[in-house]
Amino acid sequence: MPKIKMPKSSPSIDMTPMVDLAFLLVTFFMLISQFRAEEAAVIDMPSSVSDLVIPDKDIMMILVDKDDKVFFTVTGQDTRRNVLEKMGEKYKVTFTEEQKKEFSNMSSFGVPIRQLPAYLDAGSPEKKKAIQDQSKGIPLDSVACELCDWVFYSRIGAPKYRVAIKGDQAASYPAIRRVMDILQEKKVNKFNLITNMETGSAE
């Protein structure tokens, strides 16, 4: 008796669940990801062989650009807002709710406290850059050391934060030394110097 051959057919795979899963994963990562705000200063860091990775959160950072201008940032929206309010009280500078919200969402800045309201109201990055270019950075002289107070109030609000200095390789030694002295004056004796990872030469 002859065998009956079943007709061959390609298996049909429903890809709808896979597509749904892909979109769910994309949506999930978009919701949990935090986009890093653009830095107020371009820092060309020197190289080193250190492999210590500085975290993106729980950190207070002081930046020094090639012109020795000093910039400051501290992570955490609530922390930034609280520090701004403390600085406003000390220097008698009033900030609106919109300005506080803008400050809590931005990254580093490099203007004196009295120029900060205008800087926060500037809106576009171009206008902010124009204000920043006209300023001399955050004051750190002995008479009006605003950087001292930014560090002080940040340490009160977030005492366990890691502290780091991010200096341009063209920045002068006295500028970096002054920042280090300020940290030590505020009892911050442990901090990191951020550098680029040095690449070995090809043999």
Secondary structure as a PSIPRED ss2 file (coil, helix, strand):
# PSIPRED VFORMAT (PSIPRED V4.0)

   1 M C   1.000  0.000  0.000
   2 P C   1.000  0.000  0.000
   3 K C   1.000  0.000  0.000
   4 I C   1.000  0.000  0.000
   5 K C   1.000  0.000  0.000
   6 M C   1.000  0.000  0.000
   7 P C   1.000  0.000  0.000
   8 K C   1.000  0.000  0.000
   9 S C   1.000  0.000  0.000
  10 S C   1.000  0.000  0.000
  11 P C   1.000  0.000  0.000
  12 S C   1.000  0.000  0.000
  13 I C   1.000  0.000  0.000
  14 D C   1.000  0.000  0.000
  15 M C   1.000  0.000  0.000
  16 T H   0.000  1.000  0.000
  17 P H   0.000  1.000  0.000
  18 M H   0.000  1.000  0.000
  19 V H   0.000  1.000  0.000
  20 D H   0.000  1.000  0.000
  21 L H   0.000  1.000  0.000
  22 A H   0.000  1.000  0.000
  23 F H   0.000  1.000  0.000
  24 L H   0.000  1.000  0.000
  25 L H   0.000  1.000  0.000
  26 V H   0.000  1.000  0.000
  27 T H   0.000  1.000  0.000
  28 F H   0.000  1.000  0.000
  29 F H   0.000  1.000  0.000
  30 M H   0.000  1.000  0.000
  31 L H   0.000  1.000  0.000
  32 I H   0.000  1.000  0.000
  33 S C   1.000  0.000  0.000
  34 Q C   1.000  0.000  0.000
  35 F C   1.000  0.000  0.000
  36 R C   1.000  0.000  0.000
  37 A C   1.000  0.000  0.000
  38 E C   1.000  0.000  0.000
  39 E C   1.000  0.000  0.000
  40 A C   1.000  0.000  0.000
  41 A C   1.000  0.000  0.000
  42 V C   1.000  0.000  0.000
  43 I C   1.000  0.000  0.000
  44 D C   1.000  0.000  0.000
  45 M C   1.000  0.000  0.000
  46 P C   1.000  0.000  0.000
  47 S E   0.000  0.000  1.000
  48 S E   0.000  0.000  1.000
  49 V C   1.000  0.000  0.000
  50 S C   1.000  0.000  0.000
  51 D C   1.000  0.000  0.000
  52 L C   1.000  0.000  0.000
  53 V C   1.000  0.000  0.000
  54 I C   1.000  0.000  0.000
  55 P C   1.000  0.000  0.000
  56 D C   1.000  0.000  0.000
  57 K C   1.000  0.000  0.000
  58 D C   1.000  0.000  0.000
  59 I E   0.000  0.000  1.000
  60 M E   0.000  0.000  1.000
  61 M E   0.000  0.000  1.000
  62 I E   0.000  0.000  1.000
  63 L E   0.000  0.000  1.000
  64 V E   0.000  0.000  1.000
  65 D C   1.000  0.000  0.000
  66 K C   1.000  0.000  0.000
  67 D C   1.000  0.000  0.000
  68 D C   1.000  0.000  0.000
  69 K C   1.000  0.000  0.000
  70 V E   0.000  0.000  1.000
  71 F E   0.000  0.000  1.000
  72 F E   0.000  0.000  1.000
  73 T E   0.000  0.000  1.000
  74 V E   0.000  0.000  1.000
  75 T C   1.000  0.000  0.000
  76 G C   1.000  0.000  0.000
  77 Q H   0.000  1.000  0.000
  78 D H   0.000  1.000  0.000
  79 T H   0.000  1.000  0.000
  80 R H   0.000  1.000  0.000
  81 R H   0.000  1.000  0.000
  82 N H   0.000  1.000  0.000
  83 V H   0.000  1.000  0.000
  84 L H   0.000  1.000  0.000
  85 E H   0.000  1.000  0.000
  86 K H   0.000  1.000  0.000
  87 M H   0.000  1.000  0.000
  88 G H   0.000  1.000  0.000
  89 E H   0.000  1.000  0.000
  90 K H   0.000  1.000  0.000
  91 Y H   0.000  1.000  0.000
  92 K C   1.000  0.000  0.000
  93 V C   1.000  0.000  0.000
  94 T C   1.000  0.000  0.000
  95 F C   1.000  0.000  0.000
  96 T C   1.000  0.000  0.000
  97 E H   0.000  1.000  0.000
  98 E H   0.000  1.000  0.000
  99 Q H   0.000  1.000  0.000
 100 K H   0.000  1.000  0.000
 101 K H   0.000  1.000  0.000
 102 E H   0.000  1.000  0.000
 103 F H   0.000  1.000  0.000
 104 S H   0.000  1.000  0.000
 105 N H   0.000  1.000  0.000
 106 M C   1.000  0.000  0.000
 107 S C   1.000  0.000  0.000
 108 S C   1.000  0.000  0.000
 109 F E   0.000  0.000  1.000
 110 G C   1.000  0.000  0.000
 111 V C   1.000  0.000  0.000
 112 P C   1.000  0.000  0.000
 113 I H   0.000  1.000  0.000
 114 R H   0.000  1.000  0.000
 115 Q H   0.000  1.000  0.000
 116 L H   0.000  1.000  0.000
 117 P H   0.000  1.000  0.000
 118 A H   0.000  1.000  0.000
 119 Y H   0.000  1.000  0.000
 120 L H   0.000  1.000  0.000
 121 D H   0.000  1.000  0.000
 122 A C   1.000  0.000  0.000
 123 G C   1.000  0.000  0.000
 124 S C   1.000  0.000  0.000
 125 P H   0.000  1.000  0.000
 126 E H   0.000  1.000  0.000
 127 K H   0.000  1.000  0.000
 128 K H   0.000  1.000  0.000
 129 K H   0.000  1.000  0.000
 130 A H   0.000  1.000  0.000
 131 I H   0.000  1.000  0.000
 132 Q H   0.000  1.000  0.000
 133 D H   0.000  1.000  0.000
 134 Q H   0.000  1.000  0.000
 135 S C   1.000  0.000  0.000
 136 K C   1.000  0.000  0.000
 137 G C   1.000  0.000  0.000
 138 I C   1.000  0.000  0.000
 139 P C   1.000  0.000  0.000
 140 L C   1.000  0.000  0.000
 141 D C   1.000  0.000  0.000
 142 S C   1.000  0.000  0.000
 143 V C   1.000  0.000  0.000
 144 A C   1.000  0.000  0.000
 145 C C   1.000  0.000  0.000
 146 E H   0.000  1.000  0.000
 147 L H   0.000  1.000  0.000
 148 C H   0.000  1.000  0.000
 149 D H   0.000  1.000  0.000
 150 W H   0.000  1.000  0.000
 151 V H   0.000  1.000  0.000
 152 F H   0.000  1.000  0.000
 153 Y H   0.000  1.000  0.000
 154 S H   0.000  1.000  0.000
 155 R H   0.000  1.000  0.000
 156 I H   0.000  1.000  0.000
 157 G H   0.000  1.000  0.000
 158 A C   1.000  0.000  0.000
 159 P C   1.000  0.000  0.000
 160 K C   1.000  0.000  0.000
 161 Y C   1.000  0.000  0.000
 162 R E   0.000  0.000  1.000
 163 V E   0.000  0.000  1.000
 164 A E   0.000  0.000  1.000
 165 I E   0.000  0.000  1.000
 166 K E   0.000  0.000  1.000
 167 G E   0.000  0.000  1.000
 168 D C   1.000  0.000  0.000
 169 Q C   1.000  0.000  0.000
 170 A C   1.000  0.000  0.000
 171 A C   1.000  0.000  0.000
 172 S C   1.000  0.000  0.000
 173 Y H   0.000  1.000  0.000
 174 P H   0.000  1.000  0.000
 175 A H   0.000  1.000  0.000
 176 I H   0.000  1.000  0.000
 177 R H   0.000  1.000  0.000
 178 R H   0.000  1.000  0.000
 179 V H   0.000  1.000  0.000
 180 M H   0.000  1.000  0.000
 181 D H   0.000  1.000  0.000
 182 I H   0.000  1.000  0.000
 183 L H   0.000  1.000  0.000
 184 Q H   0.000  1.000  0.000
 185 E H   0.000  1.000  0.000
 186 K C   1.000  0.000  0.000
 187 K C   1.000  0.000  0.000
 188 V C   1.000  0.000  0.000
 189 N C   1.000  0.000  0.000
 190 K C   1.000  0.000  0.000
 191 F C   1.000  0.000  0.000
 192 N E   0.000  0.000  1.000
 193 L E   0.000  0.000  1.000
 194 I C   1.000  0.000  0.000
 195 T C   1.000  0.000  0.000
 196 N E   0.000  0.000  1.000
 197 M E   0.000  0.000  1.000
 198 E C   1.000  0.000  0.000
 199 T C   1.000  0.000  0.000
 200 G C   1.000  0.000  0.000
 201 S C   1.000  0.000  0.000
 202 A C   1.000  0.000  0.000
 203 E C   1.000  0.000  0.000
